[in-house]
Amino acid sequence: MIPLSATELGQGLDRAEIDPVALIDALFDKIAACDDAAIFIELMHDRARAEASAARKRQREGARRSPLDGVPVAWKDLFDIEGRVTTAGSVVLSGNPPADQDAALVAAAAQAGMISVGMLNLTEFAYSGIGLNPHYGTPRNPHGGGQARVPGGSSSASGVVVARNLLPLAVGTDTGGSVRIPASFNGVVGYKSSTGRYPMDGVFPLSRSLDTLGPLAHTVADCALFDAVVRGNAAAPEAMPMTEIEIIVPQTLVHDACQPAVSANFEAALARLAAAGAKIRRLPLTELAEIPALIARLGHIQAAEALALHHERVNGPDAARMDARVVRRIRQAETMSAVDLLLFEEERRRLTRAVAAQVGTAFVAFPTTPHVAMPIAPLEADQELFFETNARTLRNTMLGNFLDWCGVSIPSGFDADGMPTGFLLSAVHGRDAAVLSAALSAEPLVRGDDRGTSNAATPA
């Protein structure tokens, strides 16, 4: 039986209890038997088997490159892979030349011995927190019953592939919540890095000012180990003593109109953290409410940069081949002026400094999303409902991008329909190691179980 945890899988490979080639063959069989064809845009059988053979050779020679040598991973299809065209979840890029080299982070993972299995579906051009895709299909959330539910976006399949136990690790991008939202909706862990922590070379952009990268996995330990390995560190951070963890809970905006189960699970997690010795402080942080007001007044740098990137596409024949929701959202920035953009950047700097002064070295916690994953069909049928829901879905996570925080979304329980909720633990820019260390300690308490940073279950 194959462990779900990437950490445990790596340990089994290190002890030679798991053969890398047999592992990849078993995973490809499992993927082939999966009833959701919208998860992968492309599987890379030849590359994965070649990398698995190389990992087996190193394993037998006692020369593994890292604790994740031989561990499989999949990538949101914004990452360049040598020899293939990066789709960005769209069909209008099909005429582009194939990439001449791997994206820098893909290359770093390969250097560490990780096995790239395939490319994962996403919202077209990564521009939605919902996760719908009319070109490659919408991956289905594996939780709950009844109507199919959304996966969250834009790293939609990155959340689903882990939640469905097809792979232990997936790597996405996060510009407004695109790692943390699918983590929350699918009941997995998602880590959003600070800008600049990972190289962006070879990653198709949405907003160069806000784009960040991060893994989705079953445990915080897996995310922390991935971070350490691809950055060339010898070891991941250790869990922070609970008595050293100070958590600020904002009282502005982030709790408004949260579904009852979301609020209840969040407060229960906070109570467990406090009982274990964490210091909890509730502060107004009124600046958080200024952020959506600023965006409503001036527009958003994300929108301006997306429009600059896609201007010819959304104003030319390619627009008819794109998701109409994505085209509409990109074109919303057409009313922004240069003055609006400059004022926005000035206000963003001011608000970032003001909030950082209040947060300091503490952590900030609030629900990852104010609601659980919604049924797909109504959102596909009603564009106005889609836009309203998308804005609400992104409301909490986009604050971290605006302020350039790093953060970890941890599963915090379920609602009455079996849909997951998420607990978002964040820190100011550059405190990635600290937030991962705090999340390692907080995870078992947030989850409300005794799994901690280990998951010894087997794929379903």
N, C-alpha and C positions, 0 to 999 in steps of 0.2 A: 504494500500500500504506500502511495506517494504522499508525503506530508504536504499540506497546503502552504505552510510557511516557507518563504524563500530561505530564511535563516536555517531552518531545520533541513530543508532540501540540500542546502550547501553543506551542512554537517554530514548528512548521509553520503553525499558525493565524496567528501573528504575521507570518510571511513571506508570508501569503496563498497558501501552497501547498495549503492544505486549506480547503475551504468548509464553514462550520458546518452549513448546512442539508443539504448532501450527506452530511456526516459522520453526522448524526443519522439520515437516511434509511437509510444503509448499515448503521448499528448496529441499527436496528429490523428490517431484513431479516435480519441475522445472528441476532438474538434469536429471531425467528419461526422460523428454520430449526433452532434448537437443540432437541435431543431430550430436554431436561430441563425439563418444565413446572413443576417445583416451585421454581424459582429466584425468580421474580417473583410477588408477591401481586397487584401491579397495575402495568401500564405506563401512563405518562402521556403519550400521544402528543401531545395538543393542547398541553399545557404545554411539552413539550420542543421542539416545532416552533416555537411562538411565541418561546421563549427563543433558539432557534437563529437565527430570522430577525432578532431584535434583535442577536444577536452578529455576524451577517453585516453588518448595517448599521454597527455600530461598527468592524468590521474594515475596511470599505471607506472609512470616514471617518478611519481612523488614530486611533481613540479607544477602543482596547481598555481595559477596566477593570483587568485584572490579567494576569499570565502564564498564568492558567488560564481566561481569558475564552474561551468557546466549547467548553471541555472538558466532556464528559459525566460525570455522577456518579449513583449510585443510593444509596438510603437504607434502612437497616434499618427495618422498619415499626413502629418506636417513635416516629419523628419525625412530628410533625404537619405536614400539608400542607393549606393552605387549601382548604376545600371538600370534603374527604373525611374519612371516619371512620378513625382510626388503629386498626389491628386488634390490634397487639401479638402477632401470630401466633395469635390466638384467634378464635373465632366468637361469644363471649358479649358482645363489645362492639359488635355490629352495630347495636344500638338506640341507641347514643350519638349525640349531635349531631355533625355535621361540624365540623372545626376552623375557627375563624374567622380564623386567620392561620397562617403557616408557623412552625415551630419556629425559635428564634433562630439556630441554626447553619445551617439551610436558608436562612433569609433572608440570612445573611452570605455564603453561597456564591452565592446569586442576585445579590447586590449586586456580587460579584466577577466576575459574568458566567458562572458555571458553569451547565450545563444539567442539570436534574433529569429523569432518564429514567424512573424508576420506583421502586417500593417493594419491598424484598427480604424474603424469607421468613426465619423465625427459629424457635427453640424457643418454644413458647407462653409468653408473659409473661417471656421471656428467662431461664428458670430451668432451665438444664442446659448442661453443657459438651459434650454429645454432638451435639445438633443435630437430633433427631428431631421431626417434627411430624405428628400424625395428621389434622390438618384440611386443610392445604394441601400435604401431601406432604413428603418429606424430600429436599432437594437431594443429588445424588450427588457424591461426591468424584471428580474427573476422573482421578485417578492410579491406577496399578496395574491388574491384570487380575483375572479371576475374579469373585468376589462383589462386589456394590456395597458401597462403604465409606462410613462416616459423614463428614459435612462438618466436624464440630466445631461447637460452639455457644458461646453462643447465636446469634451473628451468622453463622449457617450459610451462607446464600446470599451473604453479603457476601464470604466467602472463595471460594466456588465461582465467582461471577460474574467475579471477577478472574482466577482460575486458568484458567477456560475462555476467557479473552481476549474476553469479551463487552463489558466496560467496563474502563477504566483505573483507576477509583477507585470504592470503595464506602465508606460510613461506617456504623460499628456502635457498639455500646456495650460496655463492659467493666466488670463488677461482680465477677467472680471469675476472669476469663480469656477473656471472650467475644469479644474482638478477637484476642488473641494465640493462642488455641487454634485457631480456624479458619485463621489465618495459617500456623501450624505444620503443621497437617494437610493444607493445600492447597498448600503450597510457595510462599506469597507473603509479603510484608512486612506486618506489622501494628504500629501504634503506639498504645499505651495512654497517655493523658495523665494527669497529676496531677489530683486533684479540683480543681475551680474554674478550670481553664485555659480551658474552653469553657462557655458558658452552657447551663444545663439546661432553660431555659424551652421548653415545648412538646415535651418528651421524656417518654414514658410511663415511669415509674420502676419499678425493682425494689427497690433499697435506696438511699434518698436519701443515706445516709452514705458509700456506696461507689461509686455509679454514676459512671462516667467515659465519655468519648467518644473515638473515634479512627478514622482512616482505615486501609483495607487497600488495597494497591497492589502494583505489580511491583517497585518500588525504594524504598529509603530516601529518595532525593531527592524522589520524588513525595509521600511522606508529609510530609517537611519543607516542601515547597513548599505543600501544602494547608494545613498548620498556619499558615504565614506569611500566606497569602492570606486565610484566613477570620478571622484576627486583625488584619488591616489592616496587616501589616508590609510594608515595601518589598522585603525580600529574605529568603530562607531562610538558616539558619545554614550556615557553610562547614565543610568537613571538618576535624576536629581532627587536628593532627600526631600520628602514631602514637606518638611518643616521649613525648607528654604524657598518654597513656591508661594509667591504672592500673586493673586489673581484679581484683576479689576473687572468688575461686571458693569458695563455701561447701562445707564437707565434711560438713555435717549435712543429712539428709533428702532433698535435691533429687536426689541420684544413686541413691537406694535403688531397687532393682528396675527400673532403666532397661533397656530392650531393648538388646542388644549394638550394633546399628547406631546407636541414639541416642547412646550413650556414645562409640562410636568416632568418629562424626562431630563430636561436641562436642570431644573431645580433639584431634582433628586440626585443628579450627579454632583452638583455643587455641594449638597449637604454631605455626601460621602467624602468628598475631597476635604471639606472643612473638618469633619470628624477625624480624618487621618492626619490632620495637622497643617493643612494648607491655610494660608491667610486669605480671606475673601473680603474685598472692599467693593462696595457699590458706589460708583461715582456718576455724576450726570454726563460728563463728556458731551456737552451740548454741541460741540463742533461737528459731531457726526451728522446731526440734522442739517448742518450747513452744506454738506457735500451734495446730496440730491437737489437741494435748492439751487446750488451753484450750477449744477449740470442743467437743470431746467431753464435757468436764465441765460447761460452762455453756450451750452453745448458741452461736449466732452472731447478731450484730446484723443481718446480711443476712436471716437467716431471720425474725427478729422483725419487721423492717420489711416484709418481704414478706407475712407473716401479717396485720399491721395493715392493709395495703393491700387484701388479698383476703379478709379474714375472712368477710364476708357471702357472697362467691362460693363459697368452699370449704365453707361450712356451710349452703348453700342449694341451690335447684334447679339453679343454674348449674354446680355441681360435676359433674353427670352429663354435661354437654356439654364438659367440659374434659379434657385429657390426664390420665389417672389418675396417671401418674408425677409430673406437676406438682402435682396436688392433694395427693398423698401427701407430697411434699417440703415444700410450704408448711405443711402441718398438723404437720410434725415440730416446729415451734416452739411448739406449744401447751403443752408441758411447761416452757417457760422462764418464770421468775418475774421480777418487777421487780428483785429483788435480783440475780438472775443477770445481767440486762442491765447493771446498774450496775457489778457486779464485772467483767464482760467489758470494758466501756469503760475502766475503770481499768487493767486489765491490758493492754489494747491500747495505751494511752498509754505505759505503762511499757516495753513491748517495743519500741515504735516508737522511743522515745528511746534505748534501749540499743543497738539495731541501728544507728541513725543515727550514734551516737557512734563506732562501729567502722568504718562505711563512709565517713563524711565526704564528700569530693568524689570519691572513687573510684567506679567502676562495679562492678556485681555481675553475674556471668554464670553461667548454668546452663541445662540443656536446657529448652526451653519446655514440652514434655510428656514424660513418661517413656516414652511409646510412640507408635507411628504410628497413623494412623486405622484403626479396626477395621471388620469386616464389619457391615452394618446388621442383617441378619436375626436373628442370635442375640440382639441387644439388644432388638429388638422383641418377641421371643418370650418372654423371661425377664426379668421385672421386677427380680428380685434381682440378676441379672448386670448389668442396666442400672445399678442404684444403686452396686454395687461398682465398676464401670468408670467411672462418672461421677465418683466421689470420687477415683479414681486419676488421671483425666484432669485434674481441677482442682487437684491437689495442689501443683504448683509455681507455677502462675500466681496462685492465690488468695493466696499469700504477699505478692505485690506490692500487692494490693488492701488486705489487712489493714494493711500498713505504709505505705500510700498512696504507693507508688513510681510513677514513670513508667517505661516500658520499650518496647523495640522487639524484636519477634521477626523474625529473619532466617533464610531458608532455609539449612540447613547441609549438605544432601546428601540421599541416598536410601538406603533399605534394599534388600535383594536383590530385593524384589517391586516396586521402583519407587515406594515410598511415601516422601513427604518427611519430613524431620526438621527441628526448629527450634532455633535458638540464641537465647536470651533475654538481652538486655543491658538492665540496669535501673539506675536512679539514685534517690536519695532525692527526696522531694516537692519540686517546684518546679524541679528541674534538667532540665526538658524540653528546653530548647535545647541543653544540654550533652550529653544522651544522644542526641539526634538528630545532633549534630555528631560524636560518637564513632562512632555507627552508620554514618554516611556513610563514614568511613575504614575501619571494620571490615568492611563488607559484602562487598567482593570477596574478602577473605581468609576470611571465614566461609563464603562460598559455595564457595570453592576454584576460582574461575574468573576470567576477566578481564573480566566484564561491568561491574564497578564499580557506579556509580550510573546507568548508562545501559542501556537495553534497546531495541535497534533492531529487534527481531523484529516480525513481523506477526501479526495474529490468525489462529489456526488454525481 
